[in-house]
Amino acid sequence: MKMTTTLILLCLGVLSCGRVAQADYFTFNNGVYTTLPIGEPGFQIGINDAGQIVGTIGGQGFLDTNGVFTTFDVPGALEAASLSGVNNSGQIVGTYANNSGNHGFLDTNGVFTTIDDPAASLSGTAVNGINDVGQIVGYYANETGDHGFLYVNGVFTTIDVPGSPSTILYGINNSGEIVGVSNGGAFLIEANGVMIPIVVPGSVGTNAFGINNSGQIVGHYSDSNFIGHGFLDTNGVVTTLDVPVGSQTQAFGIDDSGEIVGWFNPFVITPTPEPASLLLVVCGLAGLVSLCKLRRI
């Protein structure tokens, strides 16, 4: 019986060989996409002007400095931290979890500061972005929903889109311009506090994640067929970003040179077994049938 089962598994394995799908991250600059397989990435990725990239790979936070990956852990965390932003001073922000819930954090040269909005409950606080003057944005959750916040020198300011039960702030530049997402879609908050919707023509849903000091905005939208695309918004002129070798492109961060970082789902080609492999399978099946007949005698 064991031999019969082994032969069946061997034949099925030959017939079903192929590459397992995963997500990769990309950088985009001056019209050129550069992709790097990293396994399954986490949600948000950040970049600074030095080209340092932070993010999460398979649940493990990482810092990528010119192709050199360093894993990243927060002391006291139950699991690896999720990294989401890095400024030009090398300060890193993100979120970690312990027995008391989720907490935002700031890492300054290895010194960790926990960031918990006092109005938070339920799932706690998440930190998403930081600018060069140390202003931090994110969101917290409580019984009334998700609420965006701005954190400056220990002071939290709640920022909510009027009428929306969910507001999440993702990115902030040195002018204090903020981008985020609410139930009503993506938005930009100008330095004077005016809130402006970000709309990609033809989209059925838009998310804004990053903004640089020139006011360029990057994010993700879904078209009428619910296919995902990244986008770059430069003074209201929207450019679609699609990695040529994949689908479901999402752009998360942009530095001051216009370099963009994000992730996508690579196209997967499942190879067709060659004739010799098919012959091997047929012979194996024939042998299996003969073996079964012998076992009945």
N, C-alpha and C positions, 0 to 999 in steps of 0.2 A: 504493500500500500504506500509506503514511504517513497519508494522508487517511482511509482506512478505519479504521485503528487509532485515530486521534484521535476520530472519531465514536463508536466503541464506548466509549472511555474517557469521553467526554462524557455519553453516555446512562447508563452505569453510575454516574457521579458524581452525576447528578441523582437516580437511584433510591436511592442509599445515603447521602444527606445526613443528618447528625445530629451531636450533640454528643459529643465524645470524653470518656469517663469519667475523673475524677480524684478525688483525695481532698482534703477541706477540713478545716480545724480549727475548733473551736468553743470558746466559753466558756459556762458555765452558772452562773447565780446567781439565787437567789430564784425558781426555777421558770421562768426565761426562758433559752432557748437563743439565742445569737448566733453566726452562722456567718460565716466569712471565707474565700473561695477563695484558696488559696495555691499551687496546683499540687500536685505529689506530695510529701507531707511525709515526713520521716524517722520513725524509730521513736518516740523519746521526746520529750516536751515538758514544760517546767517553768514554774512561775509563782511570783512572790513577792507579798508583801502590797501592794506598790505597783502591782501589775498588770503588771509587766514579764514578758514571756513569751520563753522561749528554745526553739529547736528547729532543725530542718533542713528546707530547701525544695529539692527536686531536687538534693540533695548539697551544698547551700550552707548553712552555719550562719547563724542570724540572731538578732537581739535586737529584740523588738517593744516599744517604749515608747510607750504611748498611741496606737497605730496608726502610729507612725513606725518603719519597718524599717531596721535597720542590719546589713549583712553582716558576717560574723565569720570571720577566718582566724587560724590558729596559725602563727607563724613556723617555717619548716623543714618544714612538713607537705607531703606529696606531693599531697594533695587537701584539699578543704574539711573542716573539723572538724565533728563531730556534737555539738551542744550538748544537754545533758540536764537541767541543774538551775541554779537561781539563788536565792541567799538574800536576806535583807532588806538586806544591806550591798551588794548588787550583785555579789557574787562569783559567777562562772560556772564550771561544771565541764562536762566532756565528754571526748571521745575523738578522737584524730587518728592518722594513719598516716604512717610514713616508711619508709626502706629497712630499718630494723631491726624493723619490726612495728607493732603498735598500742600506743598509750600514752594513759593518762589525763592530764588537765591541770587546773590551777586558774588562773583569770584573776582577778587582784585589781587593778583599776584599770589594766589594760593590762600588768601584770607577770605573765608566764607562769611557772608551775612545773609541770614534768613529774612525773607520779605513776606510778611503775612498781613494782609489787609484786616484791620480790626473788625470790619463789618462782615467778614467771611464766615461761612459755616458750611455744612454739607461737604462738598469735595474740596473746599479750601481755596487756595490762591495759586495762580499760574502767572509766570513772568515771560514776556515774549520779546521785548525789544529794549535797547538802550542806545542813547546817543553819546557824543563825545564829552558832553558836560555832565553826564551821569544821570540824566532824566530817564526814568524807566516806565514802561507801559506794560499792561497785562490785563487780567480780569480776575474777579473773585465770584464765588457762587454763594448764595444763601437762599432762604425760603421764597424769595420773590423773583429769583432768576439769576442770570449771569450779568455782571456789571463791569464795565471797563474802569480802569483806574490809571491815574498818573501819580508816580511816586518821585518826590523831589526832597532830598535832605531829610528823610524820615517822615515826611508829610504825605498822606494819601488824599487824593482828590478823585471822587467818583465822577465818571463821565459816561452818561447814558444817552443813547439816541431816543428822543422823545417818543413815547408810545410803543417802544419795542421792549419785549420781555428779555431780550438777550443782546448784549453789546460786548464785543471782544476787541481790544486794541492790540494791534500786532507790531506796528513799526513807528518810530519817531526819528526825525532828523534834528540837526543842530538848531534849526529855526523854531523848533517846537511844533512843527506840522506832524500830524498823527494820521495814520491810516488804520482801518479796522473793518469789522463786519458786524452787521446786525441782522435781525430777521428781515429787514427791508432791503438788504444787500450791502454792497461795499460803500465806504464813505471816506472822505478826506476832511479832517478838521484843520482849518488854517490857523496860523499863529494868533490871529485875533479872535479865535473861538468860533468862527463861522463854519458850519457843517455843510459839506457839498457831496451829493451822491456821486459815485463813480459808476458809470454805465458803459458797458461795452456793447456797441451796436450788434443786434442779432442774438444776444445772449439771453439765456433763461435763468441765469444765476451767476453773480460775480463776487469774488473774494479778493480783497486787497491785503497784501502781507508786508511789503517793504517799500520804503521811500528813502531816497538819497538827498544830499544837501542841495541838489539842483531842482528838487521837486519831482523827479521821475519816480513813477509808481509801478510796482510789479505785482502780479497776482495770478489769478486763475479764473476762467469762466467756462460755462457749459453752453454749447450751441443747441439749436432746436432738436438735434438728434441725441442730445445728452452726452456728447463727446467732449472731453475736457481739453482745454488749451491754456497755455500760459499767455500773459499779455504784458506789454510795456506801454505805459501811458506817459507821453511827454507833452506837457502843456495841452492836454486834451486830445492829442493825436495818438490813437491806439494802434499798436503793432502786435499782431498775433505771433506767439512763439510756439513752434512745434518742433521738437527734436526729430530729425528726419528718419531715425532708425527706431522710432517708438511711437507711443500714443499716450494720451492722458498726461500731457506736460503740465507741470505746476511750477511757477516761478515764485520764490520766497524772499530773496534778498538781492539788493543792488548796491554797489559801492559808488564812489564819486567819479570813477572813470567810466561808469556805465556797465561794468562787468556784472552779470546776473548769475545767480546760482539757484538751482531747483532740482526737482527730480521728475522721472518719467517712467513709464512701463515699456521696456524694450520689446520690439517684435520678436516672437519666438517661432522658429522654423523647426518643425518636427521632421527629421529625415525619413524618407521612404526606404525600407529595407532593400538592399541590393539583391540582384537575382541569386547570387551565391548564398546569401542569408536566407532567402525564401526557400531555396532548395534544401538547406540544412533543416529548416523548420518542417518542410514536408517529410523529409526522411525521419525526422524525430517523431512526428505524428504517426507515421507508418509503423515505426518501431514500437511506439506506445500501443497501437492497436494490436500488433502481433503479441506483445507482452501480455496484454489483457486476455487475449484468446488462450494463451498458454496457461494463464493462471486459472482459467475456468476448467481446464482438463483435470 
